[in-house]
Every structure is written in C-alpha cells, then in structure tokens.
C-alpha cells in the first residue's frame, strides 16, 4: 500500500499545481473580455476570435480545476444526508461513489473523447464562426481535464481505502473551512 500512497501523493501534487495555476485563467479571461468590450464600443471593431478565446480560457479553468476541486473535497453532494451519517458511513459513501459513479463516467468520457479529439487534431478543425479560432486545443483541454479527474479519482480511492484501514489519518471533512479558519484544526482547543 506504501507504493500506492506514494502514487496518490504524486497525483495530488500535480493536480494541486494545475488547479492553482489555472485559477489565473479566470483573470486573463476577464481582461480579454474587458479589452474586447472596450475596443468594440470605442473603435467599433469586433472579432469572434476574442469571444472564443474567452470561452477557451473559462473552459480551461473549469475543466483543468475539476481534479483539484475533487482533491479538496469541494464537489457538490447532498450534505444534509451525508452529514447525518457516521464518519465510517461517509467513507463508504465516498468510496462507492468514486467506484460506481465517478470512475465509470470519467472513463467513458475519456474513451469517447479520444477519437473525437484525434479527428479534430488531424483535420486541423477551425471554428465555424468567421474569424474564429482553431477548435482542437479546446477539445484537447476537455480530454486533459477528464484525464486529470480520472487520476485524481484513483488517488481519492487509494486514500479512502487507506483511511478506512487506519493506514493514514482521516483528513478534515471540510478543507475549505479549515483553510479559511472557520473550522478548528486538529489538536487545537
């Protein structure tokens, strides 16, 4: 299990780095949007490429940060039900959710995206909009986002099994609350 936990730590580090890095894409997308609007209003010049660039940037931020969001345990779930369960039952819900829902869905998406992205790259697919951008980078980001999410799913399964077997400590339930200081850290009074 030590080798799997090392693999999990490596996946976590990569997704942590990617997740924090792509957050800057939101700022860039906002700046592109603002500059595009100013140029359009003041100079009466418009380009579909700028609009599509915004979509690419927002899409990349959300797709590439999905794995980081899973790592931080910040994905949406029905907390009213989940929080009423014992911690052991919560572990089982998480593990079964990853195994029965997350991993099959993400695996299916990767399997479906591979030929679709490959065809787009080979054909050099461009947007149908006049002056639009090439499309294959956006499609490749879809595949990359699901790839990162698949690996993070593997990491979460490894960690959940290790926690359930007492091999690693149980992490706090709400990492966002702990980072903002609204949840007491372990060992604090």
N, C-alpha and C positions, 0 to 999 in steps of 0.2 A: 504494500500500500504506500510505502515511502516514495517509490518512483512515481506513482500516480499523483500523490500530493505535490511532488516537485513539478510535474507536468501542469497541474492545476495552478500552482503559483506562477508559472511561466505564462500561461494563458491569461491569468488575472493581470499580470504586469503589462502585457501587450494591450489588452482591452482598456486598462486604466489609462495608458499613454494615448491610445487612439481616442478614447472618449473625451479626455481633457483637451486634446489637440483640436478636435473638430468643433468644439464649442466656439472657437474663433470664427468658424464659417458663418455663424449667425450674424456676427458683427459685420463681416465682409458683405454678406447678402443685404443687410440693412443699408450699408454705404452705397452699394451698387444701385439699390432701389432709390435711394435719395438722389444720387447723381443723375440717374436715368430720368427721374421726375423733373428735376431742375432743368436739365438740358431740353427735355420735351416741352416744358412750359415756357422757358425763356428763349430758346433758339428754334423751336418748332421742328426739332429733329428727333426721330424715333427709330428704334431698331429692335426687332424681335430677338436679336441675339442677347441684348441686355436683359430682357424679360426672362428668356430661357436660362441665362446664367444665374439669375436669382433662384429659379426653380431648382437648378442643379445644386446650388450651394445649400439651400434649405433641405433638399432631399438628402444630400450627402451628410449633413449634420445629423439628421434624424436617423438615417439608416446606419451610419457608422457608430452612432452613440447607443444604439439599441443593446448591444452586448454589454457596454459599460453600465447601462441602466439595470440590466439583469444582475450584473455583478454587485451593484449597490442595493439590490433587493427593492427597487423602486417601481417595478412594473405594477400595473393595476391588478388588484384582486378584490374580492368582496371581504373587506376587513371585518365587517360586522360578524360574519360567520367564522372567519379564520381566527380572529382574536378571542372568540369564545372557546376555542379548542385548547386542549393541553398542549404544552410545548412539543411533546412526543408526537401527538396527532398532527400538529403543524408541520413537523419534519416529514411525516408520511404524506401529507397533502402536497408539500413541495416536491418531494421525490417522485411521487406518482404523477403529478402534474408535468414535471420535466420529462419523465419517461413516456407517458401516454399521450401528451398533447404537444409540448414544445418540440421535442426532438423529431417526432414523425412529421410535423408541419414544416419545420425548418429543413429537414432532409428532403421532403417533397419539393419545396420551393427551390432548393439548390439544384435538384435533379431537373426540374422544369426550366430553370434559368440558364443552365449550362449551354444547351443547344441554341437557345434564343439569343444569348449574348454572343456566342461564337458566330452565328449567322450575321449578327449586326456588325461585328468587327470585320469579318471577311468582306462584307458588302460596303463597308465604309458608310453606313447609314447616316443620312442627314435628316434634319427636321423638315417636315412638310411646309412649315411657315417660311415665307420669304425672308431671307437674311438670317435664318435660324442656324443653330449650332449643330455639330455632329452629335449623334444620339448615343453611339456605343459607349462613351465614357459614363453617361448616366446609367445605362443598363449594367455596365460593369460594377458601378457603385452598389446597385441592387444586389448583385451576386456577392460582392465583398461584404456587404452588411449582413446578409444571411450567413455567409461563411464565418464571420466573427461571432455571430449569435450562436451558431452551431457549436463552435469551440467553447464558448462561454457556458453553453448548456452542459457540455461534457464536464467542464470544471465544476459547475454547480452540483452535478450528480456525484462527482468524486467527493467534494467537500461534505455534501449532505450525508453520504454513507459513512464518511469518517467521523462526523459529529455523532451520528446515531450509534456508532460503535465505540464512542468515547476516545477516539484517537486524536481529535483536535477539540479545542474548546468551542462551545456553542457561541456563535457571534451574536451581537446585539440584534434585536428584532428590527429596529428602525435606525438604519445607518444615517439617514438624513437628519433625524432628530438629534442623534449623537454628535454629528459634525457641527450642528448649529448650537449645541449646548443645551437643548431643551430636554434631553434625556440624560440621566446621570450615567457617568462612565462606570464600568465595572470596578469595584473596590472603593468607589467614592462614597461618602456618607451623605 
